[in-house]
């Protein structure tokens, strides 16, 4: 029975595993959807988005309701006069309060407050009630000519969201490059395994020829033994290539975010297009699209807001407040029930005249030993520093892109040259193998030609991968796909 469940479990696992036939583009799409790196970055973008929503909501109407149903207290308090007399209290309170607050773009606010409360003193037996409403307005005057906190907070949130979105886009392009690197690294190991297998097959063929020649007395024993040593070396190289390929496959699966028990098969054709890149176009696209430049500009905008905030600390500040209210109270009564007490407060509310108030306050900084001025100048120096960083970043990007464009051309020329070299090496090895079979050369000359062919294969593979990775690097550095002549969305 145990064996049955083991076989069933292994069969279920086999059914669950998938086989991926992957091109580079398919690998990139899987990594975008499943890799932990992208999933984490998407959550970072959501955090910035929610912070932006929170900052935007600050400009909307807020309504708060507070209720005490009930609030009972039995304790000892002290009078606030010079006698310091302590007295006991035992009271029950019911209260409710509604506040409607509308922030204004000028950093002020308009509010409406309404409240109802009822108090019961169990020591005296008295009950009292209070009913009130207030319409108010507050406006800090320095927000009109100095620093507007609500607008600056909203602007900061929008800039932070834009920066997070651009970081996500940059990391997505970095992911494309990293997946491309891993893909071509695995492809390289896969091709090296094929080269090692071909080398092993060729060595098997040569060893069989040398064995027949030795048995016929046409080859020295030392040459026949050397061929066997070369065969063992070729077998070892093939085994090591298989081991390296297996480790790279597992690493590639982890990078894509797929399960380790899934199988992957890469498209092994070494195809490429001849791409000619205009360096001026590449530099222009990089300066227009590179996120580092926009991030520096965002930092500059944020620093300008910080300068305004710091400068406002040294300005004359004013605050204007006004309110209009109506209040109704019910005098303490030992006989009134809660409904009667509330009713009496309502009657008083209707009969009592309106209350109002207007206030205007000014705060004038007279002397601070230049503290705020120094902080403003420090913020301005920081702004100058950010401007210098942006200029330096632009120069670094231009230099980097021009070097990349030069590398694309150089790698292409090298790839085309090594393609011809592979064809020559293959033909030369066929001739050498025929000469060895005819007895014109010894095993050492054959081994040298075989190594030359392996080197030609390996060099061509390295040139192909360098060319493809340079194009991928240029795409992430310019936000433009020169292979397909399209912008990266």
C-alpha positions as CSV (number, residue, x, y, z in Angstrom):
1,X,0.0,0.0,0.0
2,X,2.8,2.4,0.9
3,X,4.4,1.7,-2.5
4,X,1.1,2.5,-4.2
5,X,0.7,5.9,-2.5
6,X,4.3,6.7,-3.4
7,X,3.7,5.9,-7.1
8,X,0.4,7.8,-7.0
9,X,2.1,10.8,-5.5
10,X,5.0,10.7,-8.0
11,X,2.4,10.4,-10.8
12,X,0.5,13.4,-9.5
13,X,3.7,15.4,-9.4
14,X,4.5,14.4,-12.9
15,X,1.1,15.5,-14.0
16,X,1.5,18.8,-12.3
17,X,4.9,19.7,-13.8
18,X,5.1,21.7,-17.0
19,X,7.5,21.9,-19.9
20,X,8.3,25.4,-21.2
21,X,9.7,25.8,-24.7
22,X,11.2,29.2,-24.4
23,X,12.5,31.9,-26.6
24,X,14.1,35.0,-25.0
25,X,10.8,37.0,-25.3
26,X,8.8,34.3,-23.7
27,X,11.3,34.0,-20.8
28,X,11.0,37.8,-20.2
29,X,7.2,37.6,-20.1
30,X,7.2,34.8,-17.6
31,X,9.6,36.7,-15.4
32,X,7.4,39.8,-15.5
33,X,4.4,37.8,-14.3
34,X,6.0,35.3,-11.9
35,X,9.3,36.6,-10.6
36,X,9.4,37.6,-6.9
37,X,11.4,40.7,-7.9
38,X,8.7,42.1,-10.1
39,X,5.9,41.2,-7.6
40,X,7.8,43.1,-4.9
41,X,8.3,46.1,-7.1
42,X,4.6,46.1,-8.0
43,X,3.7,46.3,-4.3
44,X,6.1,49.3,-3.9
45,X,4.2,51.0,-6.7
46,X,0.9,50.3,-5.0
47,X,2.2,51.8,-1.7
48,X,3.0,55.0,-3.6
49,X,-0.4,55.0,-5.3
50,X,-2.2,54.6,-2.0
51,X,-0.1,57.4,-0.5
52,X,-1.2,59.6,-3.4
53,X,-4.8,58.7,-2.9
54,X,-4.4,59.6,0.8
55,X,-2.9,63.0,-0.1
56,X,-5.7,63.7,-2.6
57,X,-8.3,62.8,-0.1
58,X,-7.0,65.5,2.2
59,X,-8.8,68.0,0.0
60,X,-12.2,66.3,0.3
61,X,-14.8,66.7,2.9
62,X,-14.2,64.8,6.2
63,X,-17.1,63.7,8.5
64,X,-16.4,62.4,12.0
65,X,-19.0,61.2,14.6
66,X,-18.1,60.8,18.2
67,X,-20.4,59.0,20.7
68,X,-20.3,58.3,24.4
69,X,-23.0,55.8,25.2
70,X,-22.4,56.0,28.1
71,X,-19.4,57.4,30.0
72,X,-19.5,56.7,33.7
73,X,-16.9,58.0,36.2
74,X,-16.6,57.6,39.9
75,X,-13.4,59.2,41.3
76,X,-11.8,62.1,43.3
77,X,-10.9,65.5,41.8
78,X,-9.2,68.6,43.2
79,X,-10.5,72.1,42.8
80,X,-8.3,74.4,40.6
81,X,-8.2,77.2,43.2
82,X,-5.7,77.9,45.9
83,X,-7.5,75.9,48.6
84,X,-6.7,72.6,47.0
85,X,-9.9,70.9,48.2
86,X,-10.6,67.4,47.1
87,X,-14.1,66.2,46.3
88,X,-15.7,63.0,45.1
89,X,-17.7,62.7,41.9
90,X,-20.0,60.1,40.6
91,X,-21.5,61.0,37.2
92,X,-22.9,59.5,34.0
93,X,-22.5,61.2,30.7
94,X,-24.2,60.7,27.3
95,X,-22.8,62.7,24.5
96,X,-22.6,62.8,20.7
97,X,-20.6,65.1,18.4
98,X,-20.7,65.5,14.6
99,X,-17.9,67.4,12.8
100,X,-18.0,68.2,9.0
101,X,-14.7,69.6,7.8
102,X,-14.0,70.9,4.3
103,X,-10.3,71.7,3.7
104,X,-9.6,74.6,1.3
105,X,-6.9,74.8,-1.4
106,X,-5.7,77.9,0.5
107,X,-4.6,75.6,3.4
108,X,-7.6,76.8,5.5
109,X,-10.9,75.0,6.3
110,X,-14.6,75.5,6.8
111,X,-16.2,73.3,9.5
112,X,-19.6,72.6,11.0
113,X,-19.8,71.2,14.5
114,X,-22.9,69.9,16.3
115,X,-23.1,68.3,19.7
116,X,-25.5,67.0,22.3
117,X,-24.6,66.0,25.8
118,X,-26.4,65.1,29.0
119,X,-24.8,64.9,32.5
120,X,-26.1,63.1,35.6
121,X,-24.6,63.8,39.0
122,X,-25.5,60.9,41.4
123,X,-24.4,62.8,44.5
124,X,-26.7,65.8,44.0
125,X,-29.2,64.0,41.8
126,X,-29.1,66.9,39.2
127,X,-29.2,66.3,35.5
128,X,-28.2,68.9,32.9
129,X,-28.0,69.0,29.1
130,X,-26.2,71.0,26.4
131,X,-27.0,71.4,22.7
132,X,-24.7,73.4,20.4
133,X,-23.9,74.0,16.8
134,X,-21.0,76.0,15.3
135,X,-20.1,77.1,11.8
136,X,-16.4,78.1,11.6
137,X,-13.7,79.3,9.2
138,X,-9.9,79.2,9.7
139,X,-7.3,80.6,7.3
140,X,-3.6,80.9,7.9
141,X,-2.7,84.0,5.9
142,X,1.0,83.0,5.4
143,X,-0.3,80.1,3.2
144,X,-1.4,82.7,0.6
145,X,2.1,84.2,0.2
146,X,4.4,81.7,1.8
147,X,4.1,77.9,2.1
148,X,0.9,76.1,1.4
149,X,1.1,72.8,3.3
150,X,-1.8,71.0,1.7
151,X,-0.8,71.8,-1.9
152,X,2.9,70.9,-1.2
153,X,1.9,67.6,0.4
154,X,-0.2,66.7,-2.6
155,X,2.6,67.8,-5.0
156,X,5.1,65.7,-3.0
157,X,2.8,62.7,-3.1
158,X,2.4,63.0,-6.9
159,X,6.1,63.3,-7.4
160,X,6.7,60.3,-5.1
161,X,4.2,58.3,-7.1
162,X,5.8,59.3,-10.4
163,X,9.2,58.4,-9.0
164,X,8.0,55.0,-7.8
165,X,6.4,54.3,-11.2
166,X,9.7,55.2,-13.0
167,X,11.7,53.1,-10.6
168,X,9.4,50.2,-11.4
169,X,9.9,50.8,-15.2
170,X,13.7,51.0,-14.7
171,X,13.7,47.8,-12.7
172,X,11.5,46.1,-15.3
173,X,14.1,47.0,-18.0
174,X,16.9,45.8,-15.6
175,X,14.9,42.6,-15.2
176,X,14.7,42.2,-19.0
177,X,18.5,42.6,-19.2
178,X,19.1,40.2,-16.3
179,X,16.8,37.6,-17.8
180,X,18.5,38.1,-21.1
181,X,21.9,37.6,-19.4
182,X,20.7,34.4,-17.7
183,X,19.0,33.2,-20.9
184,X,22.2,33.6,-22.9
185,X,24.3,32.2,-20.1
186,X,22.2,29.1,-20.1
187,X,22.2,29.0,-23.9
188,X,26.0,29.3,-23.8
189,X,26.3,26.4,-21.4
190,X,23.8,24.4,-23.6
191,X,25.9,25.1,-26.7
192,X,29.1,24.3,-24.8
193,X,27.5,21.0,-23.9
194,X,26.7,20.4,-27.6
195,X,30.3,21.3,-28.5
196,X,31.6,19.0,-25.9
197,X,29.3,16.2,-27.2
198,X,30.5,16.8,-30.8
199,X,34.1,16.8,-29.6
200,X,33.5,13.5,-27.8
201,X,31.9,12.0,-30.9
202,X,34.9,13.2,-33.0
203,X,37.3,11.8,-30.5
204,X,35.5,8.5,-30.5
205,X,35.8,8.3,-34.3
206,X,39.5,9.2,-34.1
207,X,40.1,6.7,-31.4
208,X,38.4,4.0,-33.4
209,X,40.6,4.9,-36.4
210,X,43.7,4.8,-34.3
211,X,42.8,1.4,-32.8
212,X,42.4,-0.1,-36.3
213,X,45.6,1.4,-37.5
214,X,47.4,0.1,-34.4
215,X,46.1,-3.3,-34.8
216,X,47.2,-3.2,-38.5
217,X,50.7,-2.1,-37.4
218,X,50.4,1.3,-38.9
219,X,50.4,3.4,-35.7
220,X,52.8,3.5,-32.8
221,X,51.5,2.2,-29.4
222,X,52.2,5.6,-27.7
223,X,50.0,7.4,-30.3
224,X,47.2,4.8,-29.7
225,X,47.5,5.4,-25.9
226,X,47.5,9.1,-26.4
227,X,44.2,8.9,-28.3
228,X,42.6,7.0,-25.4
229,X,43.8,9.7,-23.0
230,X,42.3,12.3,-25.3
231,X,39.0,10.4,-25.3
232,X,38.9,10.2,-21.5
233,X,39.6,14.0,-21.4
234,X,36.7,14.6,-23.9
235,X,34.4,12.4,-21.8
236,X,35.3,14.4,-18.7
237,X,34.7,17.7,-20.4
238,X,31.3,16.5,-21.6
239,X,30.3,15.4,-18.0
240,X,31.4,18.7,-16.5
241,X,29.5,20.6,-19.2
242,X,26.3,18.6,-18.3
243,X,26.8,19.4,-14.6
244,X,27.2,23.2,-15.2
245,X,24.2,23.2,-17.5
246,X,22.0,21.5,-14.9
247,X,23.0,24.1,-12.2
248,X,22.3,26.9,-14.6
249,X,18.9,25.5,-15.5
250,X,17.9,25.5,-11.8
251,X,19.1,29.1,-11.4
252,X,17.2,30.2,-14.5
253,X,14.0,28.6,-13.2
254,X,14.3,30.4,-9.9
255,X,14.9,33.7,-11.7
256,X,11.8,33.3,-13.8
257,X,9.7,32.3,-10.8
258,X,8.7,28.8,-12.1
259,X,8.9,25.6,-10.2
260,X,12.2,23.6,-10.1
261,X,10.4,20.4,-11.1
262,X,9.2,22.0,-14.4
263,X,11.2,21.5,-17.5
264,X,12.6,24.1,-19.9
265,X,13.8,23.9,-23.4
266,X,15.5,26.8,-25.0
267,X,15.5,27.8,-28.6
268,X,19.0,26.9,-29.6
269,X,19.3,28.6,-33.0
270,X,22.0,31.3,-33.0
271,X,20.1,33.7,-35.2
272,X,20.7,37.4,-35.3
273,X,20.0,40.5,-37.3
274,X,22.5,43.1,-38.5
275,X,21.7,46.2,-36.4
276,X,23.3,49.5,-37.3
277,X,22.7,52.1,-34.5
278,X,23.0,55.8,-35.0
279,X,24.9,57.1,-32.0
280,X,23.2,60.6,-32.1
281,X,19.8,59.0,-32.1
282,X,20.7,56.7,-29.3
283,X,22.1,59.6,-27.1
284,X,19.0,61.7,-27.8
285,X,16.6,58.8,-26.9
286,X,18.6,58.2,-23.7
287,X,18.5,61.8,-22.6
288,X,14.7,61.9,-23.3
289,X,13.8,58.7,-21.6
290,X,16.3,57.8,-18.9
291,X,14.6,57.7,-15.6
292,X,17.7,58.9,-13.7
293,X,17.3,62.3,-15.3
294,X,13.6,62.6,-14.4
295,X,14.4,61.3,-10.9
296,X,16.9,64.1,-10.5
297,X,14.3,66.6,-11.8
298,X,11.8,65.3,-9.3
299,X,14.3,65.7,-6.5
300,X,14.9,69.3,-7.6
301,X,11.2,70.0,-7.5
302,X,10.9,68.5,-4.1
303,X,13.8,70.5,-2.9
304,X,12.2,73.8,-4.2
305,X,9.2,73.0,-2.1
306,X,11.4,72.4,0.9
307,X,13.1,75.8,0.4
308,X,9.7,77.5,0.3
309,X,8.7,75.7,3.5
310,X,11.9,76.7,5.2
311,X,11.7,80.3,4.0
312,X,8.1,80.5,5.3
313,X,9.4,79.8,8.8
314,X,11.1,83.2,8.9
315,X,8.1,85.1,7.5
316,X,5.4,87.0,9.3
317,X,2.6,84.6,10.0
318,X,-1.1,85.4,10.4
319,X,-4.2,83.5,11.2
320,X,-7.8,84.5,10.7
321,X,-10.6,82.7,12.4
322,X,-14.3,83.3,12.6
323,X,-17.3,81.4,13.9
324,X,-21.0,81.6,14.2
325,X,-22.8,79.4,16.7
326,X,-25.9,78.7,18.6
327,X,-26.1,77.1,22.1
328,X,-28.8,75.7,24.2
329,X,-28.5,74.6,27.9
330,X,-30.7,73.0,30.4
331,X,-30.1,74.1,34.0
332,X,-29.4,71.3,36.5
333,X,-32.5,69.7,37.8
334,X,-33.1,66.8,40.2
335,X,-36.5,66.0,38.8
336,X,-36.0,66.1,35.0
337,X,-35.6,62.9,33.1
338,X,-33.1,62.7,30.3
339,X,-35.7,63.3,27.7
340,X,-37.0,66.3,29.6
341,X,-33.5,67.7,30.1
342,X,-32.8,67.4,26.4
343,X,-36.1,69.0,25.6
344,X,-35.3,72.0,27.9
345,X,-31.9,72.4,26.2
346,X,-33.7,72.5,22.8
347,X,-36.2,75.1,24.1
348,X,-33.3,77.2,25.3
349,X,-31.4,76.6,22.0
350,X,-34.4,78.1,20.1
351,X,-34.7,81.1,22.4
352,X,-31.1,82.0,23.1
353,X,-29.5,84.6,20.8
354,X,-26.7,83.6,18.3
355,X,-23.0,83.8,19.3
356,X,-20.2,84.7,17.0
357,X,-16.5,85.5,17.2
358,X,-13.8,86.9,14.9
359,X,-10.1,86.6,15.6
360,X,-6.9,87.8,13.8
361,X,-3.5,86.9,15.1
362,X,-0.1,87.7,13.8
363,X,3.3,86.1,14.7
364,X,6.3,88.3,13.8
365,X,9.8,86.7,14.0
366,X,12.0,89.5,15.3
367,X,15.4,88.1,15.9
368,X,16.8,84.5,15.7
369,X,20.5,85.1,15.2
370,X,20.2,84.1,11.5
371,X,19.1,80.6,12.3
372,X,16.4,80.3,9.6
373,X,18.4,82.2,7.0
374,X,21.2,79.7,7.4
375,X,18.7,76.8,7.0
376,X,17.3,78.4,3.8
377,X,20.8,78.8,2.4
378,X,21.6,75.2,3.3
379,X,18.5,74.1,1.4
380,X,19.5,76.3,-1.6
381,X,22.9,74.7,-1.6
382,X,21.3,71.3,-1.6
383,X,19.3,72.4,-4.6
384,X,22.4,73.5,-6.4
385,X,23.9,70.1,-5.6
386,X,20.9,68.3,-7.2
387,X,21.2,70.5,-10.3
388,X,24.9,69.5,-10.6
389,X,24.0,65.9,-10.1
390,X,21.6,66.1,-13.0
391,X,24.2,67.7,-15.3
392,X,26.7,65.0,-14.3
393,X,24.1,62.3,-14.9
394,X,23.4,63.6,-18.4
395,X,27.1,63.5,-19.2
396,X,27.5,60.0,-17.8
397,X,24.5,58.8,-19.8
398,X,25.9,60.3,-23.0
399,X,29.3,58.7,-22.5
400,X,27.8,55.4,-21.5
401,X,25.5,55.2,-24.6
402,X,28.2,56.2,-27.0
403,X,30.4,53.4,-25.7
404,X,27.6,51.0,-25.9
405,X,26.9,51.9,-29.6
406,X,30.6,51.4,-30.3
407,X,30.5,48.0,-28.6
408,X,27.5,47.0,-30.7
409,X,29.4,47.7,-33.9
410,X,32.5,46.1,-32.7
411,X,30.8,42.9,-31.5
412,X,28.9,42.6,-34.8
413,X,32.1,42.8,-36.8
414,X,33.7,40.2,-34.5
415,X,30.7,37.9,-34.8
416,X,30.7,38.1,-38.6
417,X,34.5,37.4,-38.7
418,X,34.2,34.4,-36.3
419,X,31.3,33.0,-38.3
420,X,33.8,32.6,-41.2
421,X,36.4,31.3,-38.9
422,X,34.1,28.5,-37.8
423,X,33.4,27.5,-41.4
424,X,37.2,27.4,-42.1
425,X,37.9,25.5,-38.9
426,X,35.3,22.8,-39.7
427,X,36.6,22.3,-43.2
428,X,40.2,22.2,-41.9
429,X,39.3,19.6,-39.4
430,X,37.6,17.4,-42.0
431,X,40.8,17.5,-44.1
432,X,43.0,16.8,-41.1
433,X,40.9,13.9,-40.0
434,X,41.2,12.4,-43.5
435,X,44.9,12.9,-43.5
436,X,45.2,11.2,-40.1
437,X,43.1,8.3,-41.5
438,X,45.4,8.1,-44.5
439,X,48.5,8.1,-42.2
440,X,49.9,11.4,-43.4
441,X,49.9,13.0,-39.9
442,X,50.1,11.8,-36.3
443,X,47.6,12.0,-33.4
444,X,49.2,15.2,-32.0
445,X,48.5,17.1,-35.2
446,X,44.9,15.8,-35.1
447,X,44.5,16.9,-31.5
448,X,45.8,20.4,-32.3
449,X,43.3,20.7,-35.1
450,X,40.4,19.5,-32.9
451,X,41.3,22.1,-30.2
452,X,41.4,24.7,-32.9
453,X,37.9,23.8,-34.0
454,X,36.6,23.8,-30.4
455,X,38.1,27.2,-29.9
456,X,36.4,28.5,-33.0
457,X,33.0,27.2,-31.8
458,X,33.5,28.7,-28.3
459,X,34.8,32.1,-29.7
460,X,31.8,32.3,-32.1
461,X,29.4,31.5,-29.2
462,X,31.0,34.2,-27.0
463,X,30.8,36.8,-29.8
464,X,27.1,36.0,-30.4
465,X,26.2,36.3,-26.8
466,X,28.2,39.5,-26.4
467,X,26.4,41.0,-29.4
468,X,22.9,40.1,-28.1
469,X,23.6,41.3,-24.5
470,X,25.1,44.6,-25.8
471,X,21.8,45.2,-27.8
472,X,19.8,44.3,-24.6
473,X,21.9,46.7,-22.5
474,X,21.4,49.4,-25.1
475,X,17.7,48.9,-25.0
476,X,17.5,49.4,-21.2
477,X,19.8,52.4,-21.5
478,X,17.7,54.2,-24.2
479,X,14.2,52.8,-23.7
480,X,14.3,51.9,-27.4
481,X,14.4,48.5,-29.0
482,X,16.8,48.8,-32.0
483,X,16.1,45.2,-33.0
484,X,12.5,46.0,-33.9
485,X,12.9,49.8,-34.3
486,X,10.3,50.5,-31.7
487,X,10.1,52.4,-28.4
488,X,9.8,50.5,-25.1
489,X,6.3,51.0,-23.7
